[in-house]
């Protein structure tokens, strides 16, 4: 039985918990770590522990810990997760745009013989990209478009009047490292693509607020010795958190199934 913990209990964390609870396989949710216990929480209604006691959480001997609480959680708990004997599934992948943090976690994973696992989450085609970079690569780029409501609370509000947009507006063009810093909750996909491919500096990114669409869209373009790839993904956003999509939680469940099943598909 694969024992699992989650850091974070927002929209994404709760979705993950529900999916894991519904799984009829070899995965068991043991605990969720939160900053503050929800006042409405009824522990007796849950089959897992929800705690704000950090040491209690990390002393459970979990096989896998899933981060769903933002960049700061990766900084705070990444190395602690690995040193506690757990592999670490990271959803706030943009945090790894910090080169020092990435190197620290990678070395910790080696030292404690554990894995840092980055799901495909909101995009697709990472298996092809990761294989393609074994040969010469000419270009890898990402175009991300989301409805204006997805950009509230970000620097995009300082750049344009999101409420009055009538056509797509480019709020960023540059490389993936810059994108990850400016939009930590919105373009984790650029960091994931960078790590699978040619790195943060060489991955080109364009980001749009687009009032003509209802879904979060990501278009990946890659050319190289392997051939050419173009993937367009349209993700339905959460109503309660339009910056993210249910497919992110679904991709984590796929990872857990691969880790706990005798047959693994799509690695």
Buried (B, 14 or more C-beta within 10 A) or exposed (E): EBBBBBBBBBBBBBBBBEBBEEBEEEBBBBBBBBEEEEEEEEEEEEEBBBBEEBEEBBEBEBBBBBBBBBBEBBBBBBBBBBEBBBBBBBBBBBBBBBEEBBEBBEEBBEEBEBBBBBBBBBBBBBEBBEEBBEEEBEBBBBBBBBBBBBBEEBEBBEBBEBEEBEEEBBBBEBBBBBBBBBBBBBBBBBBBBBBBBBEBEBBBBBBBBBBEBBBBBBBBBBBBEBEEBEBEBBBEBBEEBBBBBBBBBBBBBBBBBBBBEEEEEEE
